[in-house]
Amino acid sequence: MFPDRVQQAMKLETYTGGNRLFSQGEKSDTLYLLVEGKLKVSRLSPEGKRLILAFKSPFDFVGDIEYIRKCTLINTVEAVTTTTVIRIPYEALENDMMNNAKWLQFLLETITHKFEVKSHAMNFSLLYAVDVRVASYLLAMTPDDTTLDSTSLVDMADLIGTSYRHLNRVLKQFEEQGWILKKRGKIKITNRDSMLKQLGHNIYE
């Protein structure tokens, strides 16, 4: 789809888990194509609460809505695992792709799908119980049986839209059921199959 001049402007970059690609409100000048790993997309509400919107897997774009609207970044995007992206400068796209019908059709389909996903994501706080949100968050944040830092439980509570106290109650319940183990500031899922069976599916993915 991309001509040589656009390909030459592309750069391959790798981020380790926990690193931020960009933050809400920053100037936007780059389109990111996720080719390996997992990204977490969140947004700060007017009330100061940060909520998860989605987790991204290859081959998805971030920065495309901002590219079309020519606005500042509307979400914060962080790497969950070691993640590889291709950076494509907006300038290269504007110079060589604005009259490319295939590219414009692809953008339309991608952005339409994103707004559908966002609509579902914003309803999760109303449609799903806190234990479902907590379990889904743990599953999404610990691919390949990695551990999760439990020292930021306040942030976790904000991200899934609950209170710190309620989150602790749910985590204690999960421990009693044998689903997780909390030890030395880390959370490890010890029975992913049982957790997934109880959920039916991971609501964030």
C-alpha positions in Angstrom: 0.0 0.0 0.0 2.8 2.4 0.8 5.1 3.8 -1.9 8.9 3.9 -1.5 9.1 7.4 -0.2 6.7 6.6 2.7 8.5 3.4 3.5 11.8 5.2 3.7 10.3 7.6 6.3 9.2 4.7 8.5 11.1 3.8 11.6 11.0 0.6 13.6 11.0 1.1 17.4 10.8 -1.2 20.4 9.3 -0.4 23.9 9.7 -2.5 27.0 6.6 -3.3 29.1 5.4 -0.3 31.2 6.9 2.3 28.8 4.6 5.0 27.5 4.5 5.7 23.7 2.6 8.9 24.2 0.2 10.7 26.6 -3.2 12.3 26.2 -3.0 15.9 25.3 0.4 15.8 23.6 1.0 17.0 20.1 0.4 14.3 17.5 2.7 13.9 14.5 3.2 10.2 14.1 1.1 7.2 13.2 2.1 3.9 15.0 1.5 0.5 13.5 1.8 -2.2 16.1 3.6 -5.3 14.8 4.5 -7.2 17.9 3.4 -7.2 21.6 0.5 -5.5 23.3 -0.6 -2.0 24.0 -2.9 -0.5 26.6 -5.1 2.4 25.7 -6.5 4.6 28.5 -8.1 8.0 28.9 -8.3 10.6 31.7 -11.9 11.6 32.4 -12.9 15.2 33.2 -13.2 14.0 36.9 -9.6 12.9 36.9 -10.2 9.2 36.6 -8.1 7.2 34.2 -10.1 4.4 32.5 -9.1 1.6 30.2 -10.5 1.9 26.7 -8.9 -1.1 25.0 -5.9 -3.4 24.6 -4.3 -3.5 21.2 -2.7 -6.4 19.4 -1.0 -6.6 16.0 -1.6 -5.3 13.4 -3.5 -2.2 14.8 -2.9 1.5 14.4 -2.7 4.2 17.1 -2.7 7.9 16.2 -4.9 7.5 13.1 -7.9 9.4 14.6 -5.6 12.3 15.4 -4.1 12.1 11.9 -7.5 12.6 10.4 -8.8 15.2 12.9 -5.4 17.1 13.2 -5.9 17.3 16.9 -3.8 16.5 20.0 -3.6 12.9 21.2 -6.9 11.9 22.7 -5.6 8.8 24.6 -2.6 7.6 26.5 -0.9 4.5 25.1 1.5 2.3 27.0 3.3 -1.0 26.2 2.1 -4.0 28.2 4.8 -6.3 27.0 7.9 -5.8 24.9 6.4 -4.1 21.9 7.6 -3.3 18.4 5.9 -0.5 16.4 6.5 1.1 13.0 6.4 4.9 13.3 5.1 6.7 10.2 5.3 10.5 10.2 2.1 12.3 9.3 4.1 14.5 7.0 5.0 11.5 4.8 1.4 10.4 4.7 0.1 13.9 3.8 2.7 14.2 1.0 2.2 10.9 -0.7 -1.0 9.2 0.5 -3.8 11.8 0.6 -5.0 10.8 -2.9 -4.5 7.1 -2.4 -8.0 5.5 -2.5 -7.0 2.2 -1.0 -5.3 4.0 2.0 -8.3 6.3 2.6 -10.7 3.3 2.5 -8.5 1.4 4.9 -8.5 4.4 7.3 -12.3 4.7 7.1 -12.8 1.1 8.0 -10.2 1.2 10.8 -11.6 4.3 12.4 -15.2 3.2 12.2 -14.2 0.0 13.9 -12.4 1.9 16.7 -15.5 4.0 17.4 -17.6 0.8 17.7 -15.0 -0.7 20.1 -14.8 2.6 22.1 -18.6 2.6 22.5 -18.5 -0.9 24.0 -15.6 -0.1 26.2 -17.2 3.0 27.7 -20.2 0.8 28.7 -18.2 -1.9 30.5 -18.4 0.0 33.8 -22.2 -0.2 33.6 -22.6 -3.7 32.1 -20.1 -5.8 33.9 -19.5 -6.4 37.6 -16.2 -5.3 39.3 -14.9 -8.9 39.7 -15.3 -9.4 35.9 -13.4 -6.2 35.2 -10.6 -7.1 37.7 -10.2 -10.6 36.2 -10.2 -9.3 32.7 -7.6 -6.6 33.6 -5.3 -9.2 35.2 -5.6 -11.6 32.2 -4.9 -8.8 29.7 -1.9 -7.4 31.7 -0.2 -10.8 32.3 0.2 -12.6 28.9 2.5 -15.6 28.9 2.0 -16.0 32.7 4.0 -12.9 33.6 3.5 -11.2 37.0 1.9 -7.9 37.6 3.2 -5.2 40.0 0.6 -4.9 42.8 2.1 -1.7 44.3 -0.1 0.5 42.0 -3.5 -0.8 43.1 -4.9 2.7 43.3 -4.1 3.1 39.6 -5.6 -0.3 38.8 -8.8 0.7 40.6 -9.1 3.9 38.6 -8.4 2.1 35.3 -11.2 -0.4 35.8 -13.6 2.1 37.4 -13.9 1.0 41.1 -12.6 1.9 44.5 -9.3 0.8 46.1 -11.2 -0.9 48.9 -13.5 -2.9 46.5 -10.5 -3.9 44.4 -8.7 -5.3 47.4 -11.9 -7.3 48.4 -12.0 -8.8 44.9 -8.3 -9.7 44.9 -8.7 -11.4 48.3 -11.6 -13.4 46.9 -9.6 -14.4 43.9 -6.8 -15.6 46.2 -9.2 -17.7 48.3 -10.5 -19.3 45.0 -6.9 -20.2 44.1 -6.9 -18.0 41.0 -4.1 -15.6 42.0 -1.1 -15.3 44.3 -0.1 -12.0 45.9 3.4 -12.0 47.2 6.2 -9.4 47.6 4.3 -6.7 45.7 3.5 -8.9 42.7 0.3 -10.6 41.5 0.6 -13.9 39.6 -2.3 -15.7 38.1 -2.1 -19.3 39.2 -5.2 -20.7 37.4 -5.9 -18.9 34.2 -8.2 -21.6 32.9 -10.6 -21.4 35.8 -10.6 -17.6 35.7 -11.4 -17.6 32.0 -14.1 -20.3 32.5 -15.8 -18.2 35.1 -15.6 -15.0 33.0 -16.7 -16.6 29.7 -14.4 -14.1 27.9 -12.0 -11.3 28.6 -14.1 -8.1 28.2 -11.1 -5.9 27.4 -10.0 -8.1 24.4 
